[in-house]
């Protein structure tokens, strides 16, 4: 029953059909994953994509949380013996958490307040008389409440006023009025803590900062929040106080009697002492949630682009982790990414064994039939790249510079130790660089996304929300590309729909003990991998050695019979049909529609038959920095240089031009037209042309522009 209510609410909020939402919630309740629902249950959801399914799940989870909160509130009020049928209905019919807490506020157990102390002295009836503003002889009324605990008229009036102030602060309309003022007229202000100017110099932009809250962008809000947390800034949010108090007065003050004057004073006190601080805290929290949401969106978008970066594919790679004094670590990897050789060369100062190192690299390329060379982009990267490009190989070799972000984290991790227990961190780092070139997705899933070096203020946002979003992004990317069942690491398998760490380990253990899987069906022999897990994961796993070519496609086993019938109707086998676009074009999809399988699924099947296991990622491109630019001192305003986009934020993009310090292209400098979202102009690892506009060597800051160049 409650799910029906939830479905209607969510459908209205997300502008979806009620049936779409109902079916999605039902699938999620059955244990279906977001990638599985969006890929293989299109008829049930009306072809909702992953974003829509995730939005339904998020809103459904929040509504369930609200239901749990309602249960607590109803129980608490019931125990106080003040529950009424009207109050119960208000609570039951409420699906907004802020509104729910407002309803509960008058009944919420409190610590001792000025109002509660006044009530204990018997002053609540006096407060009710004053609040009605009808009795003109308030002084006479006050006299009746003087006793051993209330010794003077002033004390009685003060106590009654404290009670009125609390009533006003708990009044839902009053709170909504103040919220509206914060929304419309609220300003966020940041001031430096006295005496902390020098120590907190990095927050100088916010030492005396103020702007309308509604215009404050997420990165500025998070920067101020960090400054406050570090003890360098004081941050406040305030509305137009005079205007807000006037609105409250018009609502609560009903006459021009002495009682009305006392109510007016109580309203002012309530606003300054109770309502404004409470709503300010609420807006701090709301603004933080909003800023977190935006920051997480930027981070997840960047992570998606990184994970779906162009792969080199199954080629033999020689990878170098560059260094000066300690030398360059060299590893040779086979086409499956397995280590087949490693050693260290010293082409740079202080050893300067250039000739010996060049001879060694040339012999390794020849001996291990190397197809491409990967060079980490850290210390000595440019020098190592020049050294490699100066060698005359006996074959054409592609040379790539690969991001090292997070490689040191991986090389020291348990995952790396488990993979290469006999090698030290430097060798593991070089292996990671080579594997990143071959398949960025398979390698980057082993690293905590926060260590990959993209995003903005990722350490300041809600860490639970961030982890959930990042995990969901990784899962989405892994399942979009698909995973080779016989070569995937345990870590990569963990993110496959329906698996997780335990089943991923069982698959790897079974593979180690029994050899490569010969079919998808063989998955059913893996311990603890039941029918539901098989249903969820099978379509995303590829078995390239299977006799059934459908096992190496995104066609789900539940649809194999459809594909076989399509082939048979054309007088062909599946093997003859698969990859043959002309034959696939002859398939009449309407012939295969049933009450469970519609055009969306049939269209997907034919696409897979045309091009099985198609990789959605783009092809990789070789990139070269300007050979005349090596350090920040080489940069001059006006220079036009090739660069690689390394990070995207709300305020612009960071670009590597080969000097070990990324330059910033501010959002206003990304294009000749107005840009509201940098992601509409640039993508991570995109090759761009930039012009140097400003260089601050002392602060290591480089300002760049792309205007007039793209």
N, C-alpha and C positions, 0 to 999 in steps of 0.2 A: 504493500500500500504506500509506504513512505517513498519507495523507489519511483512510483508513478508521479508523486509530487515533485521529487528531485528532477525527474526527466523533463517535466514541463517547465520547471524553473530554469534548468540548464539550457534547454532548447530556446527559451525566450532570450536568455542572456547572450547566447552564442549565435543566435539567428539560424538555428538548425531545425530540422523536423523532429518531432517528439519521438517517432519510431526510430530514427537514426540514433538518437541518444539512448533510448531504451535498449536497443540491440547492442550498442557499444558497452553500456554498463553491464549487461548480461554476459557478454564475452569476457570482459575484464574479471567479473565475478567467477567465471569458470577457469580463470588462470591463464587466459590468452594474453600475449604480450602486445605492446603497441605496434612493433614492426609486423607481427603476424596478422593482426587485425587489419591494418592498412593495406597489406599486400595480398592476403588470401581470403578476406571476408568482405570484399567490396559490395557484394549483393546485399549483405545484411546492414551495412553502414551507409549505403548510398555513396560509395567510393570516397569516404572521408580519408584525408591524408593523415600522416603521423602527427602533424601539428594539431589538427582538429581533435584527433583521438586523445592526445596528451592533454589538451585543454579540458575535454570532458572529464578525464580522470582527475585532473587537478581540482576542478570545481566540485566534483562528486566527493572527493576526499574532504574538502573544506566543509561541505554540507553535513557530512557525517560527524565531523568535529563539532559543528554547531549543535547537532542533535545530542551529542554527549554532554555538551555544556548545558543544554536545556534540562537534561535529566538532573544534573547537579543543582541547578537553580530551583527547579520545581520542588526537589526534595528539601532544600534548605528553607524555602518559604513555607512549605507544608509543615515542617517541624516547628516553625515559629507560631503556627496556628492562625495565620493571617491570609491564607490563600482564599481567593474568591473565584467564582466561575469565570468572571470577566477577565481577571488577571491571568488565570490559567490559559484562557483563549488567546490573550495578547502574546504570551510567551510561546505557546504552541504554534501560532501562526507566523511567528517572526523567523526570518532566515538571514537576517543581517546581524553580524556579531556586535557591531557598535551599538545598534539600536537595542539589542538584547541586553547588553551590559547596562544601558541607560535605564531600561525597565527594572532591572535587578537592583540598581544602585541604592534606592531607599531601604531595601531589605537586606543589603549586604552587611554581614557582621563587621563592625568597625572597632578600631582601638578607641580609647577615650578621646572625645573631641570637646571643644568648648560647648557645642550644642548638647551633647549627651550629659555633661556636667550640669547644664542649666535645667535639663529635663529632670535630673535627679533632685533638683531643688524645687520641683513642682511648677516650673515657669512655662510649660508648654501651653496651658490654657491662655495665659497672658499673650503669648506669641500669636495664638489663633485670633484673639480679639484685635490685636494691632494689625495683623495681616489682612483682616476683613476690611479695615479702614472705615468702619461705620460708626463706631462709638466716638463721640466728640470729646468726652471728658476722660481722656486717657489717664490723667493724673489720679483721678479717683479710683480707676481700675487698678492702677499700680499699687495703691495703698493696700488693697486686699491680699496682695501676694508677699507682703513683708512679714518675715518670721525670723526664727533664730538663725536660719541659714542665709536668708536674704535680708541684710540689715538696712539697705537704703534703696530709694526709688531708682537711683542711677544704676545700682547693681541689678535690680529687677529688669530695667529696660535693656541693659547690656545683655543679660542672659536671654531675654526674649528675642533680641535682635540677632544673637548668635544662632538661635534655633531657626529664625526666618532665613538667615543667610544660608544655612544648610539646606532648607527646603528649596530655595532658589537654585542652589548648586546642583540639586538632584532632580530638578524639573526638566523633563525631556525637551520641552520647547525652548527653554533658556539655553540649554546646552547646544541645541541645533542652531540657535541664533548666533552664538559665539563661534560655532564651527563655520557657519556661513561667512562671518567676518574674517576668520582666519583664511578661508579659501579665497575670498575676494580681495581683501586688503592686507593680508599677512606679509610681513617683511622678515627675511632672515638676515641677521646681523652677526658679524664676527669681529671680535676685538682681541688684541694681544693681551695676555696676562702681564701685568706690570712687572718689569724686571726680567722678563723672559725674551726680550727682543733679540738679543744676540744669539742665545741658545736655539731659539726657534726660527732662525733666519729663513729656513726653507719654506716657511709659511708666510713670508713677507706680503704676498699678494692678498692675504686675508687678515692682516693686522688691523685694518679699518675698512671693513667690507660690508656692504648692505645692498640688497636687491629684492624685488618682489619674489616671494616664495614660489609662485606659480611659474616664474621664468628661470628659476635656479636649476641649472643642468646637473645631472647625476654626478659627474666627475668633480664639480665644484663642491657639491654637498658632501661627498665622501671625503674630499680633501679637508674640509672644515671639521668634519667629524673626527678624522684622524688627528688633526691638530688639537682638538679638544681632549681627545683620549690621551694624547701625549703630554697634556698639561700646558700647552702653549697658547691656546685660544679659549675664549668664552663665546659660545654660540647661543643665540636666542632667536625665538620666533615670536613676533608680536603683531596683533591686528591694529587697526585704527581704534584706539581705546575709547576716545571720546564718542565716536559714532556708535560703537558697540554698546557703551553704557546707556546712551540715549535710547537705543532700541529696547534695551532691557527695562528702562524706566517706563517707557510707553506701555509696555506689556504688564508690568506689575503694579505701578503706582496709579491708583484709581480716583484719587480726590486731592484736595489741598488742605486736609486736616493735619493735626499734629501726628496722628497715626501714620498718615501717608508720608510725612516727612521722615518718620522713623523707618518706614519700609524702604524709602529711597536710600537712606544711609545703609541699611542692611543689604540692599541690592548692590551698592557700590562695593561694600566690604566683601560680599559674596563673589563678585567678579574678580577683584584684585587678589583675594586670599585663597579662593577655592576653585572657581570655574576656570579663570585664565591659566593658572599653572597646570591644571589637569588637562585642558584642551591643548596647551602648548606641548606637553609631554606626548599627547596623542598625535599631534602633528609632526613632532620630531620623529616619532615611531613610523607614522605613515610615510613621511618624506624619506626616511631611511629604507623602508620597504620598497618604495617607488624607485629610489636610486639603486638599491640592490638589484631590483628586477631589470633595470636598464643595463647595469654593469654586467650582470649575468648573461643578458641577451648578447651583449658585445662579445663576451668571453666565449660563449657557446658557438656563436657564428664564426669567430676566428678559429676555434678548435675544429669545427666542421670543415673549414677550408683547409686546415693543416692535415687533418686525417684523410681528406679526399684529394690531397696533392698528387700530382702526376707520378706514377711509378715507372721505374725503368723496366721492371719485369724480371723474369728469370734469366739473368745474364751473369756471367762470371765477373766479379768485381774485385779490384784492388783498392783498399781503403786506407787512408792515412790520417792519423791524429797528429797534427803538426806540433812542433815544439822547437825551441832553440837549444838551450843547454842540455836538456834531457833527450834530445833527438826526436825524430818522427817515428811513431809506432806504425808499422805496416802490417796489414793482414790481407790475405787472399781468401776469397769466399767462392764456393761453387755456386751453380745456378739456383740451388735451393737455400743459399745463405749459410751453409755450413762452413766452418773454419777449416781450411786445408793448409795454411802456412802463416807464420807470423815471425817478425823480427824488427829490429830498430836500425834506422839509418841516421847519419849525422851530416846533412848537406849544408847546415848553417853554422854561424859562429856559435861557440868558440872553436869547434872542431874543424869546420869548413871542409869536410870530406866530400866535396861536390862530385868529383869524377867517380869516386868509388860508389857513392850513393846512386848516381845516374846509371852506372853499369849494373848495379844490383836490381834497380827497378826494371830496367830493360830485360834482364834475364828472367825476372819473376813474371813479367807480362808474357814472355814467350813460353816459359815452362808451364804456366797454369792457364794458358789460352785466355787471357783476360780480355773482356769486351769493353769495360769502362772503368774509369778511375774516379773515386770519391774522396774529396778533401774536406776535412772539418773547417768551419769558418772561425775558429778561435785564434789564439796566439800563433803567430808565424804562418797564418793561412795564406796571405798574399804572396809571401816569399816562397812558400812551398808550391803554390800554384804556378808561379813564374819558373821555378825549378823544373816542375813536371812538364810544362809546355815547352821548355827548351830541349827536352830529350827527343831525339829523332827515332821514333819507334818504327818497326818494320811493318806496321799495319795501322789503319785508321782507328784511333781511340777517342771516345768522347770523355771529356774531363768536366766534372761537376763539382761545384762548391756546395757543401751540405751544411745546414744549420746544426750546430752542436747543442742547442738549448736543451737542457735536461739530460744530456748524454752522461754527464758526471753523476747525476742522481741515479740513473739506471745502472751504471757500471759498479756503483757501490751498494746496489739493492740486493735483496734476497733473491729476486727473480734472476738477476745476472749471476749471482754466486751459484744458484742451482743449475743454471745453464752451462757455466764455464768455471767449475770449482778449482780447476788447476791453473787458471790464468789470473793475472793481477788486473787491477782496475783500468790500467792504461790500454791493455789488450782488449778488454771488454768494451771500452769506449770506442776503439777503432772499429770493432765488429759492428757496434750499434750504428756508427756513421755509414758503413757500407750497406748495412741492411736498410737503413732509412732511404737510401737511394733506390734500392730494389723495390721496396714496398713500405712507404711511410706509415700506412695504416697498421700493418702487422707489427711494426717496431714501436710506434708511438703509444700503442695501447698498453705497453709495459710500464709506462712512466706516468706518475701522478700528473694530471693535466696542469695543475698549478705550477709545475716546474718547467713547463714547455716555453714560458716566456711570452705569452700573448695575453691580451685583456687589459683591464684597467681596475686598479684597486681591488684585485681579487682577494687579498688577505683581509680586507675590511668589510666584506659583505657577509651575510648569513652563511656560515660554512655548510650547514646541513642542506640548505636550498641549493647552494652552489654545487655541492657534490652530487645531489640528485639530478640537477640539470646536466652536468658534465657526463655523468654515467649514462643518462638517457641519450645524449648526443653521441657518445662512443658507441652505444648499442645500435643506434640508428645507422651510423656510418658503416659499422661492421656488417650489418645485415643487408644494407643497400648494395655493398660490393659483393658479398658472399665470401665463404671461407672454404679453402681446400681442406677437406677432412683429414687427408694423409700427411699434410705438411704443417698445419697450423699448430702454433704453440698452445700450451694449456691456457696461457693468459688471453690469447685471442679467442679461443673457444669459449672462455668464460662469458664473453659478451654476446654470444650467439643466442638468439631467441630460444627461451625454454631451458637453457642449460644452467649456467652458474658455476662456481668454483668446484663443487663436489663432482658433478657430472662431467665437467671438462677434464678433471683429473682421471676419472674412471675411463674416459675415452682414450686419453694418452696412455694410460697403463695397459688398456686392452690392445691398443695399437702396438705398443712395445712388445707385448707378450705374443701376439698372434700375427704380427706383420700388417701391412697396409690393408685398409678396408677395400673390399672388391666391389661393394655396392652400398647404396643407402640402406637397403634392407638389413645389411649386416649390423647396423647400429643397434638393432633391437636386441642383439646379444650382449651389449654392454651392461654390466651390472647396474641395477637401480634406474636404468633409463626406460621408463614405462611408456605406455601408449600416448599419454598427454604430452610428455616431453618430446617424444618422437614427432608428434603432430606439429608442435611448435617449432622444432629446429630443422627438420628434414629439408624443407625447401630452401634453406639458407646455406646448406652444406653441399660442397661439390666433390664428386668422386670421379676424377678424370681417367681412372683405369677401369672403370666399370664397363661391362659389355652392353649395358643399357645406356645409350647416349643421353637420355633424359636425366640420368643421375648427375650429369655435369652441367645441368641447366637450372634455372629458377622455377621450372615447372614442378609443382608440389606432387609427391607420390599419389595423393588422393585424386589427381587429375590425369594420371598416366593413361587410364582407360580411354579418356577423351582424345588424347593425342594419338593413341594407337588407332582409334576409330577414324580420326581425320585422315591418317595415313592409309588405312585400309580402304576407305572410300575413294581414294585416289589411285588404288591399285599399287600402293608402294609400302615399303616398310618404314618404320620410324627413322632408321638410319639413312634411308634414301631421302626422306622428307626434310630432315633436320639440316639447316643451313642452306636450303634451296628456296630462294625468295620467289622464283617463278611458280613453283608448286604451291608454296604457302599462299600465294595470291589467289589461287583457285579455290581455296577453302571457303565454303558458304557458312558463316558463323551461325546463322539463324537455325540451321539444321541440328545444332547441338545444344540449343537452349532447353533447360529443364526447369522444374520448380525451384531447384537449388543453385543451378549454374546459369548465370546470365552473360550478357555481352561483355561486361568489364573483365571477368575472369577469362572468357574465351579469347578476348583481344590480347590479354597478357600472354596466354599460352601460345598464340600464333607469333607474337613478337619474339618469344623465346625460341620457337622453332626456327624462325628466320635467322636469328643470331644468338645461339645458346651461350649462356654464361657471360653475356656482354658486360664489360666493365664500364661503369658510368664515369670513370675518371678520365681526364684529358691526357694527351700524350706529353711526354717530358721534353723540355727545350734546354739546350746548352746556353749558358750566360757567361759573359766576360766583363769584368770591371775595366775602367779606364786604366791602362798600364802606367800612366804618368802620375796617378794619384794613389799614395800608399798610407799617408798619415794625415791627421787633421791640419797639420802645418802646410800641406800641399794644396789646401782648398783656398779659392779666391772667389769673392762675389762676382757673379756673372758667368762662372763656368757652367756648362751644360754637360751632365754626366749620366751614364747608365746606372740604374740602381734596382734593388730588389725590395719590395714591400715586406717588412718583417713583423709589423704589428699595426692593428687598426683600432682606434679608440673613437669616442664620440667627438673629440676635438680635432681629429686629423689622423694622418698615417705616418708611421716611422719607416724610413727608407735607408737601407745599407748601401753606401756608395763606395765601400771598400776601404774605410779608414778606421775600422774597429769601434766607431762611435756612430750610432744611427742618427740621421738628421730628421727633423720634424717638418712635414708638409702640413701646415695648419689647414683646417677645413675650408677656410676662405681662399686657400691657394691651390686647392685640388683641381679646379676646373675654371673655365672662363665664365660659367654660369653659376647661379646660387646652388649650393649643395647643403641639403639638410641631413643626409646620412652618408658618411664616407664610403660605406659598403656598396653604394650605387655607382661609385667611380672606380674604386680599386679593390683588389682581392689579395689575400696573403700570397707571397712568393711571386706576385706579378712582376714582370720586367717592365720598368718605366724609365722615362727620361725626366730628369729634374734639373732645375737651375739653382745654383747656390745664391742665396740672397744675403746671408749674414753668418759670420763665423766668430764664435767666442772661444778662443783656445783655452783661456784660463778656466772657464766653467764647463768646457767640453760640450758646447751647445752649437748645433748646426741648424740654421733655418733654410728651408728649401721651398721652391715653388714648382708647380706643374702647369701653371697658367701659360697658355700660348704655345705649349710644347706637345700636347697629345693630339 
